[in-house]
Amino acid sequence: MIVVAKIGTSSVTRADGTVDADAVHKLCGEVAALRREGHDLVIVSSGAVTAGVATIRPPGGRPSDSTTLQALAAIGQHRLMRVYDDALGAEGLVAGQVLLAPLDFGHRGQYLQARATLRRLLELGVVPVVNENDPVADDEIRFGDNDRIAALVANLIGAELLVLLTDTEGLYDADPRRAPHASLVEEVRAIDAALEAAAGGPGRADGSGGMAAKLAAARMASWSGVRVVIAAAARPGVLGDAVTGTGGVGTVFPPAPRRLSARKLWIAFALPGSGRVVVDDGARTALVEHDASLLLAGVVGVEGSFGADEAVEIAGTDGVVFAKGISRLAAASAAAWHGRRSEEIGGAGSSELVHRDDLVVLVGGAEKP
């Protein structure tokens, strides 16, 4: 089994921001135990920025501007990796650092290269330790949390299990910080608005994810055919329990019964949206219920400055995004010809804005295969 284990800032650093070597050694010990059983493991680890803050202790505490945070990530990343290298080395394993940015997923060639590199590391017996490439990431398109990266990596390498390790036992039916009688949700088969509302925000001020981000990552991974477990990093043997499906390990999200194709997963989860098109009710019905392509005749508005072959969100007249796809036309052409039928366009261009093979429908917040 290929397992992706993501651990958050609050679980890998101490209250003073320094890397928690004991927590890292615990995680790596469990990784080693699973490796001995024949499983392949990828670690996705947060904590670089917080480790950087702890190293130089900037006046005024943790800064908020992106440039300084990126500089702090550069300071903290190798300190974080040094602890992982020591912990995995103590188990007779080799760590391989992999820093990923959105463009590694947004461009098909880089996407395939990232997949090949991670798979080759596993073939070599190396444990990849993944983080976002914070020091050079474009602030406008960076991921901002490693939960999404973990879900993308799970999809990228064909993992069967994604374990999101955090400082709580899993997902609760209400925010336990405000509702002391909240109960742990042991299994989630459908993510609805009530569950999203219960997820709340970031658990610690220096963290960037929180339960809401984990819920979004679980949705992404489950539609990749990956089983997801949200569990407490401090739980003894948590990775082994997640692999064996031990009851009470945390919150489990079974894989969706039907999977999107690899191409549609790439469109839905990896490509950043460069703009938005608004469609009328007839076009929405054709896309959602009849697996149709999006024609210019059904478009009532175009937003953004996207180019041809770039991803766009598709929204109804209510403003709610319900699909995503790759546009065959640039925004200027789409804006000039929207609302027109094929006979009105003539030889000037195609009446098809997004072909159905390049389109993913979103229904109720979850991807429709």
C-alpha positions as CSV (number, residue, x, y, z in Angstrom):
1,M,0.0,0.0,0.0
2,I,1.2,3.5,-0.8
3,V,0.4,5.8,2.2
4,V,0.7,9.6,2.3
5,A,1.0,11.0,5.9
6,K,0.6,14.7,6.4
7,I,1.5,16.3,9.7
8,G,0.6,19.9,10.6
9,T,2.5,22.7,12.2
10,S,0.7,22.3,15.5
11,S,1.8,18.7,15.7
12,V,5.4,19.1,14.5
13,T,6.5,22.2,16.4
14,R,6.5,23.1,20.1
15,A,4.7,26.1,21.6
16,D,7.8,28.2,21.2
17,G,8.0,27.4,17.5
18,T,11.0,25.1,17.5
19,V,10.8,21.7,15.8
20,D,9.5,19.0,18.1
21,A,12.1,16.3,17.7
22,D,10.1,13.8,19.8
23,A,7.1,14.2,17.6
24,V,9.1,13.8,14.4
25,H,10.9,10.7,15.8
26,K,7.5,9.2,16.8
27,L,6.2,9.7,13.3
28,C,9.3,8.4,11.6
29,G,9.3,5.3,13.9
30,E,5.8,4.5,12.7
31,V,6.8,5.1,9.1
32,A,9.7,2.7,9.6
33,A,7.4,0.1,11.1
34,L,5.1,0.2,8.1
35,R,8.0,0.1,5.7
36,R,9.1,-3.1,7.3
37,E,5.6,-4.5,6.5
38,G,6.1,-3.7,2.9
39,H,4.2,-0.4,2.6
40,D,5.5,2.8,0.8
41,L,5.3,6.0,2.7
42,V,5.4,9.7,1.7
43,I,5.5,12.4,4.5
44,V,4.0,15.8,3.9
45,S,5.2,18.1,6.6
46,S,4.4,21.7,7.6
47,G,6.4,23.7,10.1
48,A,9.1,25.5,8.1
49,V,7.8,29.0,8.6
50,T,7.2,28.5,12.3
51,A,10.7,27.0,12.7
52,G,12.1,30.1,10.9
53,V,10.3,32.4,13.3
54,A,11.7,30.5,16.3
55,T,15.2,30.8,14.9
56,I,15.5,34.5,14.4
57,R,12.6,35.7,16.6
58,P,11.8,38.8,14.5
59,P,10.8,42.0,16.5
60,G,7.0,42.1,17.0
61,G,6.6,38.3,16.7
62,R,5.4,36.4,13.7
63,P,5.1,38.8,10.7
64,S,2.2,38.9,8.3
65,D,3.7,40.1,5.0
66,S,4.3,37.3,2.5
67,T,7.9,38.2,1.6
68,T,9.1,38.0,5.2
69,L,7.2,34.7,5.7
70,Q,8.8,33.3,2.6
71,A,12.2,34.3,3.9
72,L,11.4,32.6,7.2
73,A,10.4,29.5,5.4
74,A,13.9,29.4,3.8
75,I,15.4,29.7,7.3
76,G,13.3,27.0,8.8
77,Q,13.0,24.5,6.0
78,H,16.5,23.0,6.3
79,R,16.2,22.9,10.1
80,L,13.0,21.0,9.8
81,M,14.6,18.6,7.3
82,R,17.6,18.1,9.5
83,V,15.3,16.7,12.2
84,Y,13.6,14.4,9.7
85,D,16.9,13.3,8.3
86,D,18.1,12.4,11.8
87,A,14.9,10.6,12.8
88,L,14.6,8.6,9.6
89,G,18.4,7.8,9.7
90,A,17.9,6.4,13.2
91,E,15.5,3.9,11.6
92,G,17.9,3.0,8.8
93,L,16.0,5.1,6.3
94,V,17.0,7.8,3.9
95,A,14.9,11.1,3.6
96,G,14.5,12.8,0.3
97,Q,13.3,16.5,0.3
98,V,10.7,17.4,-2.3
99,L,9.5,21.0,-2.5
100,L,6.4,21.5,-4.7
101,A,4.7,24.6,-6.0
102,P,1.3,25.0,-7.8
103,L,3.0,25.2,-11.2
104,D,4.2,21.7,-10.6
105,F,0.6,20.5,-10.7
106,G,-0.7,23.1,-13.1
107,H,1.5,22.2,-16.1
108,R,1.0,18.7,-17.4
109,G,4.7,18.2,-18.1
110,Q,5.8,19.2,-14.6
111,Y,2.9,17.2,-13.1
112,L,4.2,14.0,-14.8
113,Q,7.8,14.8,-13.9
114,A,6.8,15.3,-10.2
115,R,5.0,11.9,-10.3
116,A,8.0,10.2,-11.9
117,T,10.4,11.7,-9.3
118,L,8.3,10.7,-6.3
119,R,7.7,7.2,-7.7
120,R,11.4,6.7,-8.3
121,L,12.3,7.8,-4.8
122,L,9.9,5.2,-3.5
123,E,11.5,2.6,-5.8
124,L,14.9,3.5,-4.3
125,G,13.6,2.9,-0.8
126,V,13.7,6.6,0.1
127,V,11.0,8.3,2.2
128,P,10.1,11.5,0.4
129,V,9.4,14.5,2.8
130,V,7.2,17.0,0.9
131,N,6.5,20.6,1.6
132,E,5.3,23.6,-0.4
133,N,8.1,25.5,-1.9
134,D,7.3,28.6,0.2
135,P,10.4,30.7,-0.4
136,V,9.7,31.1,-4.2
137,A,6.0,30.4,-4.4
138,D,3.9,33.2,-6.1
139,D,1.7,34.6,-3.3
140,E,-1.3,34.9,-5.6
141,I,-1.3,31.2,-6.6
142,R,0.4,29.4,-3.7
143,F,-1.4,26.6,-2.0
144,G,-1.2,28.2,1.5
145,D,-1.7,24.9,3.3
146,N,-0.2,21.4,3.1
147,D,-3.5,19.6,3.4
148,R,-4.3,20.3,-0.3
149,I,-0.8,19.4,-1.3
150,A,-1.1,16.1,0.5
151,A,-4.3,15.3,-1.3
152,L,-2.7,16.2,-4.7
153,V,0.3,14.1,-3.9
154,A,-1.9,11.1,-3.0
155,N,-3.6,11.5,-6.3
156,L,-0.3,12.1,-8.1
157,I,1.3,8.8,-7.0
158,G,-1.8,6.6,-6.8
159,A,-1.8,6.3,-3.0
160,E,-4.5,4.1,-1.4
161,L,-4.5,6.0,2.0
162,L,-4.1,9.6,3.0
163,V,-3.6,10.2,6.8
164,L,-4.0,13.8,7.9
165,L,-2.4,14.1,11.3
166,T,-3.4,16.9,13.6
167,D,-3.7,17.9,17.2
168,T,-7.3,16.6,17.6
169,E,-8.8,13.2,17.4
170,G,-10.6,13.9,14.1
171,L,-13.6,15.8,12.9
172,Y,-16.3,16.7,15.4
173,D,-20.0,17.5,14.8
174,A,-19.4,21.0,16.2
175,D,-16.3,23.1,16.9
176,P,-15.0,21.6,20.2
177,R,-13.4,24.9,21.1
178,R,-16.8,26.4,21.4
179,A,-19.0,23.3,22.1
180,P,-17.5,21.2,24.9
181,H,-20.0,18.4,24.3
182,A,-19.1,18.0,20.6
183,S,-18.8,14.4,19.4
184,L,-16.2,12.7,17.2
185,V,-17.5,11.8,13.7
186,E,-16.0,8.4,13.0
187,E,-17.1,8.1,9.4
188,V,-18.1,10.6,6.7
189,R,-19.7,9.3,3.5
190,A,-21.0,12.7,2.2
191,I,-19.7,16.2,2.9
192,D,-22.5,18.7,3.3
193,A,-22.8,22.3,4.4
194,A,-23.5,21.5,8.0
195,L,-20.3,19.4,8.2
196,E,-18.3,22.2,6.6
197,A,-19.7,24.7,9.1
198,A,-18.7,22.5,12.0
199,A,-15.1,22.2,10.7
200,G,-14.3,25.7,11.9
201,G,-11.0,27.6,11.2
202,P,-7.3,27.1,12.0
203,G,-6.5,25.4,15.3
204,R,-3.4,27.4,16.1
205,A,-2.5,30.9,15.2
206,D,0.7,29.9,13.4
207,G,-1.0,27.1,11.4
208,S,-2.4,27.7,8.0
209,G,-4.8,24.8,7.5
210,G,-7.3,23.8,10.2
211,M,-10.1,21.3,10.0
212,A,-11.8,23.2,7.2
213,A,-8.7,22.7,5.0
214,K,-8.6,19.0,6.0
215,L,-12.2,18.5,5.0
216,A,-11.5,20.0,1.6
217,A,-8.5,17.8,1.2
218,A,-10.5,14.7,2.2
219,R,-13.1,15.6,-0.5
220,M,-10.3,15.9,-3.1
221,A,-8.6,12.7,-2.1
222,S,-11.8,10.6,-1.8
223,W,-12.7,11.5,-5.4
224,S,-9.3,10.3,-6.4
225,G,-10.2,6.9,-5.0
226,V,-8.2,7.4,-1.8
227,R,-9.3,6.5,1.7
228,V,-8.7,9.4,4.1
229,V,-8.2,9.3,7.8
230,I,-8.1,12.5,10.0
231,A,-6.5,11.5,13.3
232,A,-4.4,12.7,16.2
233,A,-0.7,12.8,15.6
234,A,0.0,12.0,19.3
235,R,-2.0,8.8,19.2
236,P,0.3,5.8,19.7
237,G,0.5,3.7,16.5
238,V,-1.8,6.0,14.6
239,L,-0.4,5.3,11.2
240,G,-0.6,1.5,11.7
241,D,-4.1,1.8,13.0
242,A,-5.1,3.9,9.9
243,V,-3.6,1.3,7.6
244,T,-5.4,-1.6,9.2
245,G,-8.7,0.3,9.6
246,T,-8.8,0.0,13.4
247,G,-12.0,1.4,14.8
248,G,-11.9,4.7,16.6
249,V,-8.6,5.8,15.0
250,G,-10.2,9.1,13.9
251,T,-12.5,10.3,11.2
252,V,-12.6,8.0,8.1
253,F,-13.6,9.1,4.6
254,P,-14.1,6.1,2.4
255,P,-13.1,6.4,-1.3
256,A,-15.9,7.5,-3.6
257,P,-17.5,4.5,-5.3
258,R,-16.7,6.0,-8.7
259,R,-13.6,7.8,-9.6
260,L,-12.9,10.7,-12.0
261,S,-10.5,10.0,-14.8
262,A,-6.9,11.0,-14.2
263,R,-7.3,13.9,-16.6
264,K,-10.4,15.2,-14.9
265,L,-8.8,14.9,-11.5
266,W,-5.9,17.0,-12.8
267,I,-8.4,19.6,-14.1
268,A,-10.5,19.6,-10.9
269,F,-7.7,19.6,-8.3
270,A,-4.4,20.6,-9.9
271,L,-5.1,23.4,-12.4
272,P,-5.6,26.9,-10.9
273,G,-8.7,28.7,-12.3
274,S,-7.7,31.7,-14.4
275,G,-11.2,33.2,-14.8
276,R,-14.9,32.5,-14.7
277,V,-17.8,32.2,-17.1
278,V,-21.4,32.6,-16.1
279,V,-24.0,30.4,-17.9
280,D,-27.8,30.5,-18.1
281,D,-30.1,27.8,-16.6
282,G,-30.4,25.9,-19.8
283,A,-26.6,25.5,-20.1
284,R,-26.3,24.5,-16.5
285,T,-28.9,21.8,-17.0
286,A,-27.1,20.5,-20.1
287,L,-23.8,20.3,-18.3
288,V,-25.0,18.8,-15.0
289,E,-27.7,16.4,-16.3
290,H,-26.7,15.6,-19.9
291,D,-22.9,15.5,-19.9
292,A,-22.8,18.2,-22.6
293,S,-20.1,20.5,-23.7
294,L,-20.4,24.2,-22.9
295,L,-21.4,26.2,-25.9
296,L,-21.1,30.0,-26.3
297,A,-24.8,30.3,-26.7
298,G,-25.4,29.4,-23.1
299,V,-22.8,31.9,-21.7
300,V,-24.1,35.1,-20.2
301,G,-20.9,36.6,-18.8
302,V,-17.1,36.3,-18.9
303,E,-14.8,37.3,-16.0
304,G,-11.0,37.5,-15.8
305,S,-8.3,37.5,-18.5
306,F,-7.8,33.8,-19.1
307,G,-6.1,32.5,-22.3
308,A,-7.0,29.6,-24.5
309,D,-6.3,26.2,-22.9
310,E,-6.4,27.7,-19.4
311,A,-8.8,26.5,-16.7
312,V,-12.0,28.5,-15.9
313,E,-14.6,28.1,-13.2
314,I,-18.2,27.8,-14.5
315,A,-21.0,29.5,-12.4
316,G,-24.7,29.8,-12.7
317,T,-26.6,33.1,-12.6
318,D,-26.7,32.8,-8.8
319,G,-23.0,33.1,-8.7
320,V,-22.4,29.6,-7.4
321,V,-19.5,27.7,-9.1
322,F,-20.7,24.3,-10.2
323,A,-18.1,23.2,-12.8
324,K,-14.6,23.7,-13.9
325,G,-13.0,23.1,-17.3
326,I,-10.3,24.1,-19.8
327,S,-11.4,26.9,-22.1
328,R,-10.8,26.5,-25.9
329,L,-11.0,30.3,-26.3
330,A,-9.3,33.3,-24.7
331,A,-11.4,35.6,-22.5
332,A,-11.5,38.3,-25.2
333,S,-13.0,35.9,-27.8
334,A,-15.4,34.4,-25.3
335,A,-16.6,37.8,-24.3
336,A,-17.1,38.9,-27.9
337,W,-19.0,35.8,-28.9
338,H,-20.9,34.7,-25.8
339,G,-24.6,34.2,-26.2
340,R,-24.2,33.5,-30.0
341,R,-25.2,30.3,-31.7
342,S,-22.9,28.5,-34.1
343,E,-24.6,29.9,-37.2
344,E,-24.0,33.5,-35.9
345,I,-20.3,32.8,-35.3
346,G,-19.8,31.2,-38.7
347,G,-16.2,30.8,-39.7
348,A,-14.9,33.2,-37.0
349,G,-14.4,30.5,-34.5
350,S,-15.8,27.5,-32.6
351,S,-19.1,27.7,-30.8
352,E,-17.7,25.3,-28.2
353,L,-16.1,27.0,-25.2
354,V,-15.4,24.0,-23.0
355,H,-15.5,20.4,-24.4
356,R,-17.1,17.8,-22.2
357,D,-13.8,15.8,-22.0
358,D,-12.2,18.9,-20.5
359,L,-15.0,19.7,-18.0
360,V,-15.7,18.5,-14.4
361,V,-19.1,19.1,-12.9
362,L,-19.3,20.0,-9.2
363,V,-22.6,19.1,-7.5
364,G,-23.2,20.1,-3.9
365,G,-19.5,20.9,-3.4
366,A,-18.4,17.4,-4.5
367,E,-17.1,16.4,-7.9
368,K,-19.5,14.4,-10.0
369,P,-17.8,11.5,-11.8
